[in-house]
Structure formats: C-alpha cells, structure tokens
C-alpha cells in the first residue's frame, strides 16, 4: 500500500527534481500527522492493474486502508474521498476541504514545468528519455498515444497545460512516478550511460582478432562492426554503435534453449541427459564425461542433446515456431528473425557436428525415439536465429529479471530455469575462457562465434556486446575488453562487496560513487520522525551493555516510553 505522511510527501516525492515550491499545500507541522493511501476502491481499475503488473514481486501488496485513513485514486478527475458522505460537492472542493494533497499527476507536472504554466511536449519527452525510458516502451503506449491525440487539439500543437498533461499521463502515472522519483535500479541513468559510452569508445580502438570463417556466411561481416546495448530490469535502455544490424546468435542461443528445456521439463529431467561441469576442452570436442553424458549444455555435444529435449514428438516446424515465440516474448516482441543463408551454410559445413551427433547416438545420449539427423537440422536452425544488439539486450534483461520481461512485465521463464541457466553461464559460458572470465568479470555470460557476448548482471540489467573479430578461444576481442572494463569501473562483479568496496562506482545508488557512511544519532532521529514513533526512542548504548567485544562498535537500541520514565 502506498502510504504517505503529509510532512514528507514533497520532501520524498520528486525531492530530487521539484523546482517550484508548492506553498499552497504546506501544512502546520504542529498538527497531528494525516495519513493518505491509494485505495483499490478507485473506480479506474487501469491504474490498479498497472501497479499490480508492474515489476511483480517488487511492488508492495495492495491493502485496504485502516480506519481513519483517506483513500485516493491516482487520477485527479473523479477522485474518490473515502467517507465523503455523497455530499454532491465538486470533487475539487471536497478534496480541498479534506486537505488532500495534489495528485501524482500534479506533482509530475510541477516537476517538469519548473514554474511555467505549460510544458512543451519535447521537454517532457526529453525528461522521460533522461530516466532511461523510451517513448516506444510498450508500458507507455497509452500515454504516448494520448499525447499524440492531445497535441492535435492544442492551439500551438506543441505545449500542454496542467489539465491536458494530466490527461496524457494518468494511465501510466505509477511507472512515470517511479522514473522521475529516481526509483529505478539505476537512478542516475545519464551519468551511467556516459560511462558506458566511454567504455565503448575505449574498446573500439582494439584491432586484434579474426572474423570466424569456418561458417562461410559469418566471414562476410565487417571487422569494424561494434555495438553495445543494455536494458535494465526496470526497462531503462541505452545503445551505442551498430546496434540495429542483425546477426545470428550462434552459441549465444545455447543458454536460451537450455532455459526453455528446464522451464518445460524441470532441472532433474534435463540433467538426466546432460552434466553440469565445465569440460576443460574445446567446445566442439567428441568427448563425454564418465557417465557418458555431455559435460554441460554450453558445449556443442550438450547443446545438441538439449535441442532434442524441446517439444519431443513434434515436427521441426512446430519446434522452431515454439522456440521463436519463446524468444520473442523474452525480447519484448522486439526483433527476432532467421537467416536461412546462415542455416544452409551451417548445414553444409557441419561435418564436426554430424560426427558429434553420431557419437551421441552411439552412446545413447538422446531420449528414446529421437531422430538424430532431424535434431541436427533443428540445432542448425536455432544457431541461425537472428537478433540485433537491442533486442538481445532485452533477452539478457529477462534473465537478469528472474524470467520477467522488463518492458512487457510478462513472466516468460520460471525462477528455476533462470537460476540454473545463469549458474551454468557463469561456470561454462565462455568456452575455454570461462574460468578466467568468472574470475575477472564474475558475471554469467555466453559468447558466440558470430561475435556476440550475452552478459547478465543479475537483478540489475542485461547487456549484449557484438563485434565479429574473435580471439584464439572464440570470444569477441572488443566484447571481452568491454566486459572487463565494465566490472573494473562498477561494482557488478558477483563478489564485489556492495558496502565497503569504495574504489568502484555503484550506479545502483543515487549519486553513483557517493556512499553514505554516516550512521549515528541524527540518522535514527530522522528515522523516528519519518516513522512517527511516538513511544520509542533510539538510544546509544556502550559496547559493554550489549556484550560486544569490540570497543569501536556503536550500538543503538529502542527504548520504550516506560523505560525512559
């Protein structure tokens, strides 16, 4: 339940960007605190449904307000005040008499307007992009559609007054409020994007590596192509370079089809056929573990077996459509295509994979009744699925977000499938460089011979780097450099301490590198005021009183009103 006290709303809500003092809503601080809540009694179910679907698992549950608490709609027009008795007065008058604060739409308008009576539409769009959101975000479709319609009805066609602005944003006010309050996972997105651009330019200077040529179609790509796209778990987007050029996933599809297999069948069933250990060998070796299973699903042998587990008994056409639909959901319906030329090229030059297939068949590694040659065709098809850097970053962000697509809010994969996929990407995803990558970068990733690196920062963002020139181990030269530099600058390594690693920036904190180390009486006094703890007091006690053996430890305990007397 969104619940605010009047004395802290303006200070907390839009505190970082509110420029115009709202003197008309100031309150007598000596008066008793008044509580407000947003109620599910609001007749506009769109707002409630938006909040319920927005980042499931992270929003607070909607509860009915306790006795004496006023209930608000998130929309100004038609707002309902609980207990108004049906007096028939105009809603604005009832709100004024009840002392209700301005709506979220009003506060958002004041934030962007900066004292002006109208907001130019381009100013709103620019402010929106600065938060990391795109105007094409599916979650903002209603807002953007209404904006286009509303502008046609204005006198100048470019500006919005407060009433028209509220009309445009009310359907998406929850998401917009989070964006402008800097409540996304990366609150200061513009400075973060600038750092990413610098890392991109640094890696662009590298000139080593060779474009893969063992698949003829891959050899046609220019070695100068270089792109980086990222998408956070809140749907913030940033791209730089050749991000709209389609390329084939190749081995980057391996963790995705493994995730689909685990989602459909569960971990136990899938690992009856495939191991979980790094092989220590080249990705296309004819070699099995001591149980006559492929070592893991990230090498060719394991990926071929994993392919045989998807939609068993269906035709290849049905299987392919099934996987494509899955990937399109993971990518938020952004570009996912297919390169028939690459597929034909793969099949014509796939002698090694045919050899692996026959070896697996001889060792009875496939489920009973599997047509090995048909599975190899399906395997080559999946390797030939095309994406762009932009769409692939959303794929990665869905993994970072626990299986929910950040830009649609749809659950695509089970938590079990995501956890297992990221675990194997971390230990086995980078060919023979997996150990080095886990040590230096410390994040789940999967590379492919097309030059892509699918990188996941769990609970933060997904990244796709793409540059065709590869090193001797088959990884993108520029991609490896970018990932290494990213973790050197930001504390994204899985084992970076988020509290004490002061040498790195933390984009998850507002201000980035500004860390708060002040823990003392004033902090707890503020906390007490914020929580209106009338009968308790934070009191500093000595280490001896709390049985601590360190003389440097500062301890606080809550003392009741009875103890104080």
C-alpha positions in Angstrom: 0.0 0.0 0.0 1.4 3.4 -1.0 1.1 5.4 2.2 2.5 8.9 2.7 2.6 11.3 5.6 1.8 14.9 4.6 5.0 16.2 6.2 7.3 14.1 4.0 5.5 13.8 0.7 7.0 16.8 -1.0 10.4 16.1 0.5 10.4 12.5 -0.6 8.2 12.6 -3.7 10.2 14.2 -6.5 12.6 15.6 -3.9 15.5 15.4 -6.4 13.9 17.5 -9.1 10.9 19.5 -7.7 11.8 23.1 -8.5 8.7 25.1 -7.7 7.7 25.4 -4.0 4.1 24.3 -3.5 3.2 26.7 -0.7 -0.4 26.1 -1.2 -0.2 22.6 0.2 2.2 23.3 3.1 1.0 22.1 6.5 1.2 23.2 10.1 3.9 20.9 11.4 2.5 21.1 14.9 -0.7 19.5 13.8 -1.3 15.8 14.0 0.0 13.8 11.1 -2.6 12.9 8.5 -2.2 9.7 6.5 -3.2 9.0 2.9 -3.3 5.9 0.9 -4.1 4.8 -2.6 -7.2 2.6 -2.5 -8.3 -0.3 -4.6 -11.7 1.3 -4.3 -10.7 3.6 -7.1 -13.2 3.2 -9.9 -10.4 3.4 -12.5 -9.1 -0.2 -12.5 -6.5 0.6 -15.1 -4.2 2.3 -12.5 -4.6 -0.6 -10.1 -3.9 -3.2 -12.7 -0.9 -1.3 -13.9 0.6 -1.3 -10.4 -0.2 -4.9 -9.9 1.5 -5.9 -13.1 4.5 -3.5 -12.7 7.6 -5.5 -11.7 5.8 -8.3 -10.0 7.4 -9.3 -6.7 8.8 -5.8 -6.1 5.6 -3.8 -5.5 4.0 -3.6 -2.2 0.7 -5.5 -1.7 -2.5 -3.5 -2.0 -4.3 -3.4 1.3 -7.4 -1.7 2.3 -6.7 1.5 4.3 -7.1 1.3 8.1 -9.8 3.2 9.9 -9.3 7.0 9.7 -7.2 6.8 6.6 -8.3 8.7 3.5 -8.3 6.8 0.2 -7.2 8.4 -3.0 -7.4 7.4 -6.7 -4.2 8.0 -8.6 -6.3 10.0 -11.1 -7.3 13.6 -10.3 -10.5 13.5 -12.3 -13.2 11.6 -10.5 -11.1 11.1 -7.4 -13.0 9.4 -4.5 -12.6 10.5 -1.0 -13.5 7.8 1.5 -16.3 8.8 3.8 -17.3 12.0 1.9 -20.9 11.1 2.5 -22.0 11.7 -1.0 -22.5 15.5 -0.4 -22.6 16.2 -4.1 -20.0 18.9 -3.9 -17.5 19.3 -6.7 -14.6 16.8 -6.3 -12.0 19.6 -6.3 -13.9 21.3 -3.4 -14.2 18.1 -1.5 -10.5 17.4 -1.9 -9.7 21.0 -0.7 -11.9 20.7 2.4 -10.5 17.2 3.2 -6.9 18.6 2.9 -5.9 16.1 0.3 -2.5 16.6 -1.3 -2.2 17.2 -5.1 -2.3 14.1 -7.2 0.8 12.4 -8.6 0.0 13.9 -12.0 0.1 17.4 -10.5 3.4 16.8 -8.8 4.8 15.4 -12.0 3.6 18.4 -13.9 5.2 20.8 -11.4 8.5 18.8 -11.6 8.8 19.1 -15.3 7.3 22.6 -15.8 9.8 24.3 -13.4 7.4 27.2 -12.7 5.9 27.5 -16.2 2.2 27.2 -16.9 2.7 24.9 -19.9 5.0 22.1 -20.8 6.4 21.7 -24.3 5.9 18.1 -25.4 9.6 17.8 -26.4 10.6 18.8 -22.9 8.5 16.0 -21.4 9.9 13.5 -23.9 13.5 14.6 -23.2 13.0 14.4 -19.5 11.5 10.9 -20.0 14.5 9.7 -22.0 16.8 11.1 -19.4 15.4 8.5 -17.0 16.3 5.7 -19.4 12.7 5.0 -20.6 11.9 5.1 -24.3 8.8 6.6 -25.9 8.3 3.2 -27.6 8.2 1.3 -24.4 5.1 -1.0 -24.5 4.2 0.1 -21.0 3.9 3.7 -22.1 1.8 3.0 -25.1 -1.4 4.6 -23.7 0.5 7.7 -22.6 2.2 8.2 -25.9 -0.9 7.6 -27.9 -2.9 10.0 -25.8 0.0 12.6 -26.1 -0.2 12.4 -29.9 -4.0 12.8 -29.9 -3.9 15.6 -27.3 -1.3 17.7 -29.1 -3.5 17.8 -32.2 -6.2 19.5 -30.2 -4.0 22.2 -28.7 -3.7 25.7 -30.2 0.1 25.5 -30.9 0.4 21.8 -31.3 3.4 21.6 -29.1 2.5 22.6 -25.5 0.4 21.0 -22.7 -1.2 22.8 -19.8 -1.7 21.0 -16.5 -5.1 19.6 -17.3 -4.0 18.2 -20.7 -0.8 16.9 -19.2 -2.7 15.0 -16.5 -5.0 13.6 -19.2 -1.9 12.2 -21.0 0.0 10.7 -18.1 -2.8 9.4 -15.9 -2.9 5.9 -17.4 0.8 5.4 -16.7 1.3 7.5 -13.7 2.8 4.8 -11.5 5.6 4.0 -13.9 6.3 7.6 -14.6 6.3 8.5 -10.9 8.9 5.8 -10.3 11.0 7.1 -13.2 11.0 10.7 -12.1 11.5 9.9 -8.4 14.6 8.0 -9.4 13.3 4.8 -8.0 14.6 2.6 -10.9 17.5 0.2 -10.3 19.9 2.8 -11.8 18.6 6.1 -10.6 21.1 8.4 -12.3 20.9 6.9 -15.7 22.5 9.7 -17.8 25.9 9.7 -16.0 25.8 5.9 -16.1 25.2 5.9 -19.9 28.1 8.4 -20.3 30.4 6.0 -18.6 29.2 3.1 -20.9 29.9 5.3 -23.9 33.5 5.9 -22.8 34.0 2.1 -22.3 32.6 1.5 -25.7 35.0 4.1 -27.3 37.9 2.6 -25.4 37.2 -1.0 -26.7 36.6 0.4 -30.2 40.3 1.2 -30.5 41.2 -2.5 -30.4 42.1 -4.0 -33.7 43.1 -7.6 -33.0 41.2 -10.8 -33.7 39.9 -12.6 -36.8 36.3 -12.9 -38.1 35.1 -16.5 -38.0 35.3 -18.1 -41.4 34.6 -21.8 -40.8 31.0 -20.9 -41.5 31.2 -19.1 -44.8 28.2 -16.8 -44.1 29.9 -15.4 -41.0 33.0 -14.4 -42.8 31.1 -11.8 -44.7 30.7 -9.5 -41.7 33.0 -6.4 -41.5 35.5 -6.5 -38.6 34.7 -2.8 -37.9 31.2 -3.5 -36.7 30.9 -2.9 -32.9 27.8 -2.4 -30.8 26.7 -2.4 -27.2 23.1 -2.4 -25.9 21.8 -2.7 -22.4 18.4 -3.0 -20.8 17.9 -2.8 -17.0 15.3 -4.8 -15.0 13.2 -1.6 -15.0 13.3 -1.3 -18.7 15.9 1.5 -18.9 17.6 1.3 -22.3 20.9 2.5 -23.7 22.6 1.6 -27.0 25.7 2.7 -28.8 27.3 1.7 -32.1 25.9 -0.6 -34.8 23.0 -1.8 -32.6 20.4 -2.3 -35.4 22.5 -4.6 -37.5 21.0 -8.2 -37.4 23.4 -11.0 -36.6 23.0 -14.7 -35.7 23.0 -15.8 -32.1 25.1 -18.9 -32.9 26.3 -20.3 -29.4 24.5 -17.4 -27.6 21.3 -19.4 -28.2 22.6 -22.3 -26.1 21.6 -20.9 -22.6 18.3 -19.8 -24.0 17.2 -23.2 -25.3 18.6 -24.8 -22.1 16.3 -22.3 -20.1 13.3 -23.3 -22.3 14.1 -27.0 -21.7 14.3 -26.6 -17.9 11.2 -24.4 -17.9 9.3 -27.1 -19.7 10.7 -30.3 -18.0 12.4 -29.2 -14.8 16.1 -29.4 -13.8 16.0 -33.1 -12.8 14.7 -34.4 -16.1 17.1 -32.2 -18.2 20.2 -33.3 -16.3 19.4 -37.0 -16.7 20.9 -36.4 -20.2 23.4 -33.5 -19.6 26.0 -32.8 -17.0 26.8 -29.6 -15.1 30.6 -29.5 -15.1 33.0 -27.4 -17.3 34.7 -29.8 -19.8 38.1 -28.2 -19.9 38.1 -29.0 -23.6 37.3 -27.2 -26.9 33.6 -26.6 -27.3 33.3 -29.0 -30.3 35.3 -32.0 -29.0 33.9 -35.5 -29.3 34.1 -36.2 -25.7 31.7 -37.2 -22.9 32.0 -37.4 -19.1 32.5 -40.6 -17.1 28.7 -41.1 -17.1 28.6 -41.0 -20.9 26.8 -37.6 -20.9 27.9 -34.3 -22.4 29.7 -32.2 -19.8 27.3 -29.3 -19.9 24.7 -27.6 -22.2 27.1 -24.9 -23.3 29.3 -27.1 -25.4 28.2 -28.5 -28.8 27.5 -32.0 -27.5 25.4 -30.8 -24.6 23.6 -28.3 -26.8 22.6 -30.9 -29.4 21.2 -33.2 -26.6 19.4 -30.2 -25.1 17.9 -29.4 -28.5 16.4 -33.0 -28.6 14.5 -32.2 -25.3 12.4 -29.4 -26.7 8.9 -30.3 -27.8 9.6 -34.0 -28.2 7.4 -35.7 -30.7 6.6 -32.5 -32.6 7.8 -31.7 -36.1 10.8 -29.4 -36.7 8.5 -26.7 -37.9 6.4 -26.8 -34.7 9.5 -26.9 -32.6 11.1 -23.9 -34.4 7.9 -21.8 -34.1 7.7 -22.7 -30.4 11.3 -21.5 -29.7 10.8 -18.4 -31.8 7.7 -17.5 -29.9 9.5 -18.0 -26.6 12.4 -15.8 -27.7 10.1 -13.1 -29.0 8.4 -13.0 -25.6 11.8 -12.8 -23.9 12.8 -9.9 -26.2 9.6 -8.0 -25.5 8.4 -8.6 -29.1 11.5 -6.8 -30.5 13.4 -8.2 -33.5 14.0 -11.9 -33.5 14.4 -13.3 -37.1 16.0 -16.1 -39.0 18.9 -16.3 -41.5 18.2 -19.1 -44.0 21.6 -18.4 -45.7 23.4 -19.0 -42.4 21.3 -22.1 -41.8 22.3 -23.6 -45.2 25.9 -22.6 -44.6 25.9 -24.2 -41.2 24.4 -27.5 -42.5 26.8 -27.7 -45.5 29.9 -27.1 -43.3 28.7 -29.1 -40.2 30.7 -32.3 -40.5 32.1 -31.9 -37.0 28.6 -31.5 -35.5 27.3 -34.5 -37.5 30.3 -36.5 -36.1 29.3 -35.4 -32.6 25.7 -36.4 -33.3 26.5 -39.9 -34.4 28.8 -40.3 -31.3 26.0 -39.2 -29.1 23.6 -41.6 -30.8 26.0 -44.5 -30.4 26.4 -43.7 -26.6 22.5 -43.5 -26.3 22.6 -39.9 -25.1 19.3 -38.9 -26.7 15.8 -39.6 -25.3 14.3 -42.8 -26.8 12.9 -42.4 -30.3 15.0 -39.3 -31.2 15.7 -38.8 -34.9 19.3 -37.6 -34.7 19.6 -36.1 -38.2 16.3 -34.2 -37.7 17.7 -32.9 -34.3 20.8 -31.6 -36.0 18.7 -29.7 -38.6 16.8 -28.1 -35.7 20.2 -27.4 -33.9 21.5 -25.6 -37.0 18.2 -23.6 -37.3 18.4 -22.4 -33.7 22.0 -21.3 -34.2 20.8 -19.3 -37.3 18.2 -17.2 -35.3 18.9 -13.5 -35.8 18.7 -10.7 -33.3 20.0 -7.1 -33.0 22.0 -5.9 -30.1 19.0 -4.0 -28.9 16.6 -7.0 -28.9 19.3 -9.3 -27.4 19.8 -6.9 -24.5 16.1 -7.4 -23.6 16.6 -11.2 -23.8 19.5 -10.8 -21.3 17.5 -8.5 -19.1 14.7 -11.1 -18.9 17.3 -13.4 -17.4 18.5 -10.7 -15.1 14.9 -10.0 -14.0 14.1 -13.5 -12.9 12.2 -14.6 -16.0 10.0 -11.5 -16.3 10.5 -9.4 -19.5 11.2 -5.9 -18.2 9.4 -4.0 -21.0 6.2 -6.0 -21.0 6.0 -7.3 -17.4 5.2 -10.8 -18.7 6.6 -13.9 -17.0 8.4 -15.9 -19.6 10.6 -18.3 -17.7 10.3 -20.0 -14.3 12.7 -18.9 -11.5 14.2 -22.4 -11.5 15.1 -22.1 -15.2 16.7 -18.7 -14.8 18.7 -19.7 -11.8 20.1 -22.8 -13.4 20.8 -21.1 -16.7 22.8 -18.3 -15.0 24.7 -20.8 -12.9 25.9 -22.7 -16.0 26.6 -19.5 -17.9 28.8 -18.4 -15.1 30.8 -21.6 -15.0 30.8 -22.8 -18.6 29.6 -19.9 -20.9 32.8 -18.5 -22.3 34.4 -21.6 -23.9 37.9 -22.3 -22.6 38.0 -18.8 -21.2 35.2 -19.5 -18.7 37.4 -19.7 -15.6 39.3 -16.5 -16.5 36.0 -14.7 -17.2 34.4 -15.9 -13.9 37.5 -14.7 -12.0 37.9 -11.3 -13.6 34.4 -10.4 -14.6 32.4 -12.6 -12.2 29.1 -12.5 -14.1 27.1 -15.0 -16.1 27.8 -14.7 -19.8 27.7 -16.6 -23.1 29.7 -15.9 -26.2 29.2 -17.0 -29.8 31.4 -17.2 -32.9 29.3 -14.5 -34.6 31.0 -12.1 -32.2 28.2 -11.7 -29.6 28.6 -11.8 -25.8 25.3 -12.1 -23.9 26.1 -10.7 -20.4 23.8 -10.7 -17.4 24.1 -8.6 -14.2 21.5 -10.4 -12.0 18.8 -8.1 -10.7 20.3 -5.1 -12.5 20.5 -5.4 -16.3 21.2 -7.5 -19.4 23.9 -6.5 -21.9 24.7 -7.6 -25.5 28.1 -6.8 -26.9 28.7 -7.6 -30.6 31.9 -7.3 -32.7 32.8 -10.1 -35.2 36.7 -10.3 -34.6 37.4 -13.2 -32.3 40.4 -14.1 -30.2 42.0 -17.6 -30.4 39.4 -19.0 -27.9 36.5 -17.9 -30.0 35.4 -14.8 -27.9 34.9 -11.3 -29.2 38.0 -9.3 -28.6 36.2 -6.0 -28.1 33.4 -7.7 -26.1 35.8 -9.2 -23.6 37.5 -5.9 -23.2 34.2 -4.1 -22.6 33.0 -6.6 -20.0 36.3 -6.4 -18.2 36.3 -2.6 -18.1 32.7 -2.5 -17.1 33.4 -4.6 -13.9 36.6 -2.6 -13.3 34.6 0.6 -13.2 31.3 -0.5 -11.5 30.8 -3.0 -8.6 29.0 -5.5 -10.7 31.3 -8.5 -10.0 29.3 -11.1 -8.2 31.8 -11.0 -5.3 32.2 -7.2 -5.0 31.2 -6.1 -1.5 28.4 -3.6 -2.1 29.1 -1.7 1.2 32.9 -1.5 1.5 34.3 -1.6 -2.0 34.9 2.1 -2.2 37.2 2.0 -5.3 34.3 1.3 -7.7 31.2 3.2 -8.7 27.8 1.9 -7.6 25.2 3.0 -10.2 22.5 1.4 -8.1 22.9 4.3 -5.6 21.7 7.8 -6.3 24.8 9.8 -6.9 26.8 6.8 -8.1 30.0 7.0 -6.1 28.7 9.0 -3.2 28.3 6.5 -0.4 26.7 7.2 2.9 28.8 6.1 5.9 27.1 8.3 8.5 25.4 6.1 11.0 24.6 7.9 14.2 22.0 9.5 16.5 20.8 12.0 13.8 20.1 9.2 11.4 17.9 7.4 13.8 16.3 10.6 15.0 15.3 11.2 11.4 14.1 7.7 11.1 12.0 8.1 14.2 10.4 11.2 12.8 9.7 9.6 9.5 8.0 6.6 11.1 6.2 8.7 13.8 7.5 6.5 16.6 5.9 8.3 19.5 6.6 5.8 22.2 10.1 4.7 21.4 13.5 6.3 21.3 16.8 5.3 19.7 19.4 5.3 22.5 23.2 4.9 22.1 24.5 2.2 24.4 28.1 1.2 25.2 29.6 -2.0 23.8 29.7 -3.5 27.2 25.9 -3.2 27.6 25.3 -5.2 24.5 28.0 -7.8 25.1 30.1 -6.7 22.2 33.9 -7.3 22.4 34.9 -4.5 20.0 35.4 -1.1 21.6 34.7 0.6 18.2 31.2 -0.8 17.8 28.4 1.7 18.2 25.1 0.1 19.1 21.6 1.5 19.2 18.6 0.0 20.9 15.0 1.0 21.0 13.8 2.1 24.5 10.1 2.2 25.3 8.4 5.2 26.9 8.0 3.2 30.1 11.8 2.6 30.2 12.5 6.3 29.7 10.4 7.3 32.7 
